[in-house]
Structure formats: structure tokens, C-alpha cells
Amino acid sequence: MKLYIVRHGRAVDWGGGTTDAIRHLTAKGRERFRETVRAACDAGMAVDAIVTSPLVRAVQTADLLAEGLQFEGEVTADPILATGISGRDLPEFLESHADCGAIALVGHNPHFTGLVGDLLGLVGKFCMKKGAIVAIELSPGKVRKDAKFLWMIVDGKTADPAR
């Protein structure tokens, strides 16, 4: 299974009556994420499912991803992606998507930095930037033991996860 970990794009700051749940993407955040999706398409990204945190900035990012990938399915929301999913929780979460060859999860930090760091053995050496997509190959039944890094794209450019 291919797993695409997608951190939401740049969003408006807190304050002025804006709560965390309703923070939306900035125009620049939308523009840069579209560049990232174009580069991800060039890298061969295609998905069978897109699951997002229900927070506004993540839903908007998921919608941009679906649009850019010409994804014809329904983007679904799961509250666990708002509160955080760990490498330990991932196998059970993916069981409900066992029919997918490729799935994109759209969510937040620090959860996604921890998840990618755990899967790739980069705990403390990795930080997932806003609007980044990390592609990982997972072996059936060995989600946490056999994850293979494929690529990472940030702001439309390939990046090294150890930096």
C-alpha cells in the first residue's frame, strides 16, 4: 500500500475571533499547495481514498488535493486525524481501508511529524512542513516494520526528509 501523509497548507493565524477549528488556508497557502500537488502528480501520485481531519484548513487542503489529482471519489473526514494518529494506531486505522492500494491522509503537526518520523526511523530528525506530502510504501501486515520512503514534496519541490 502507498501511504501519502499530507500536512495542511499555510493557514491564517489565530486571533481576532478565529478559532483553531475554523482557520482557513491563505491565498499563498493555496497557491503553494497547488504547486506541490502538480509535482506529486508528476511523481506518479494517485490515490484510492483521501481521508482528512475535519478542521477547515485540512478539508480545504484535501479538496485541493482531490482536484489536482482528478480524484473521483469522496473525500472523507475522520476526527482521529484532528487529534492525532501515531504509528502504533496506524495499522488499525488502515484496516478499514484494506481495499485501497493508495491512501492520502490530510492532517496536522505535531502528529504527522511524529507519524512519519516513527515510520521511517527519523524520530527527532524530521519536521513536516506545512503543505508537504510524504510518500511511503507499506508492506501488508508490516506497517511499522517495513515502511519505505519514496519521496517528499514541499512547495512544489522534492525535499530530503532528514533535513
N, C-alpha and C positions, 0 to 999 in steps of 0.2 A: 504494500500500500504506500502511496505517496501522501505525505502529510505536509501541508503548507500552513505555516504559522504566520499570521498576518497581524502586525500591530497597527492599530488605527492610525490614520493620518493626523497631521498637526491640527489641533483644535483651539478654539478660543479659550482664554484664561478664565479662571474662576473669578467671581466677584461681580459686583453690580447687579446682584439678584440672580446671577446664573449659578444654578446648582450643578454638581458634577454629572448627574444623570442626563441633563439636557444640553450639555456643552456640545457644540456642533463644529464641524470642520471649517477651517478658514479657507478663503479662496486659494491661497498659496498651498495649503494642505491638500486641497482637491487637485490642483494642477500637478503637484509633485507626485501624488499617488497615481494619477493617470499615467505619468511617465514611467513609474515603477511597474504598473500593470502592462504597459506596452513592452517593456523589457522582459517581463515574466512570460508574456506570450511568445516573444522571440526565443526564450529559453525552453519553450515547449510546455508551459503550464496549461493544464486542462484539468477540470475537476468534475466529479460526480455529485458533490454536495458542498454547500457553503453554509457553515454554522457560525453565528455571530453572537456576541454579547448584545443584550437588549439596549445598552446605553446608546444614545443618539449618534455620537461620533463613530462608534463601531458599526452601527447599522448603515450609516452613510458610506463608510469605507467598504463594507460588504456589498452595497449596491453598486458602487463604482467598480469593484472587482467583478461582479456579475456582468455588468455592462461591458467592460473591457474584454472579458473572456467570452462574451456572447453566450453566457450560461443560460440555458433554457429552463432550468429547474427553479424551485422556490428557495429563496434564502430563508433559513430558519433561525430563530433566536433561542438561545439556551442560557438561563441565568448563571450556570456554573462558569461561563466564560466572562461574566462580570465580576464574580467573586474570586475566581482563580482556579486553575486546573494544574495539577502537578504531574510529573512523570509517573508517580505512583497511581494517580487517578486515571491516567490516560487509557490504559488497556480496557478498563470497564466502560469508559466513555465511548471508545471506538467500537465496542461490541455492538452497539446499536446502529453502527454504520458499516458492518462487516461486508455488506454487498458493494461497498464503494472501492474502486481502485485508487481513487484520489479524492482527498477532502481538504478543504480550506477552513481553518479556524480563525476567526477575527476577534481580537480582544485587546488586552491592556497589559501594561507593565505594573508592577514588577513580576507579575505572574508569568508572562511569556518569556522574559529573560531567564527566569528560573527553569521553566519547562525546557527551553532549547538547551540551556546550559547542562541540565540534568541528562537529557537525551544524548547529547554529543560529548559529555565529559568535559564541559567547559565552565563548570560552576566557578564563579568568581573571576572568570576570564572573558566574559561575554556580556554585552549590553545591547539589547534590541532597540534600535532607534525607531522613532515614530515613522509610520508609513513603510516599514521594512517588510519584506516577505522572505521567509526562510523555507527552502525545500529540503525535505528529509525523506529518505526511503526507509520504511519499516518492514521488518520481516514478520510474517504471520506468527503469532504466538510468542514473539521475542521483542516486543515493542521497546522495552528499556534496555535490552542487552545487545541489540544488533542494529541500532539506528545508524544510518549512513548519511552524512551531509552531502547534498547535491549542489546547492548554490544559495546565495543570499543576494537580494537586490534592494538597494536603498536609493531613493531619489533618482531612479532610472538607471542606476549603475550597479554592476556587480561589486560585491564587497567581501572582505575576509571576516569570518565570524570571530576570529581570535583577536581582532583589533577593536 
